[in-house]
Amino acid sequence: MLRKNIILNRDFWNDKYVKSETGWDVGKITTPLKEYFDQLNNKKIKILIPGCGNAYEAEYLFKNNFLSTFLLDYSDQALRNFKRRVPAFSKRQLLNQDFFDEHGKYNLIIEQTFFCAIDKNRRSDYFSQMNNLLKDNGKLVGLLFNDSLNEDKPPFGGCKREYKKYIEPYFNIKVFETAYNSIESRRGRELFMILIKKDKEKC
């Protein structure tokens, strides 16, 4: 249960970036996502990074000519931080809104410390919305914490068995294993996933 004085709204997250209270931010793209991006061949795919924060993943993608990358975050300060670092990035592709209000369609969605930030009561909604936002055969790729973390404030933890019950109605699992190439501070505590959208008729 959330602490009584915590409401995970726009003001809460914006305040984190204004005050630089961003302990999850490691200041660069992490190894599992960098290595995944490095093996992608089609640079025209449409990519979404929700809860993008300072978006080092997007900076890496942009510099490697993945130009149809969209960033979504509640915090306008986080998006401003990114725009200062990458001024050539299109403002049209910066979405300052609630993830659950997004209606675009994407080939690939990247998960990096976003799932652990949403209210635990919305975990099934998260995977349903991911399914809705992906095109046919689209992929949800990224990392989930395989660690207990916090119960009353983000980041919220969890385990593989719990996550699978949310995943399986909406996605076929291609990869869902302990990441072999996590950064040192997260070694053994992350699950790397490649999930493929199920047809709506089968959900």
HUHU-V481701 format. One line per field, one symbol per residue. phi: phi as a letter, one per 20 degrees, with the letter a starting at -180 (. if undefined). burial: I if it has 9 or more other ideal C-beta (glycine too) atoms within 8 Angstrom, else O. A space follows every 50 residues. Layout:
phi = ???
burial = ???
This chain:
phi = .fgfedcedgfgffffffelecffeenafeggfgffffdedeeefeddce lflflffffffffdmeeddddcbfefffffgffffcffffffdddeafgf efcfccebcddbldgfeegffdfffgfffggfeefgmfcdcqccfdafld ddaffeercgfffffefffdceeecbcgfecffgfdfmdcdeccddgefg fef
burial = OOOOOIOIOOOIIIIIIOOOOIOIOOOOIIIIIIIIIOOIOOIOIIIIII IIIIIIIIIIIIOOOIOIIIIIIIIOIIIOIIIOOIOOIOOOIIIIOOIO OIOOOIIIIIIIIIIIIIOOOIIOOIIIIIIOIIIOOIIIIIIIIIOOIO OOOOIIIIOOOOIIOIIOIIIOIOOIOOIOOIOOOIOOOIIIIIIIIIOO OOO
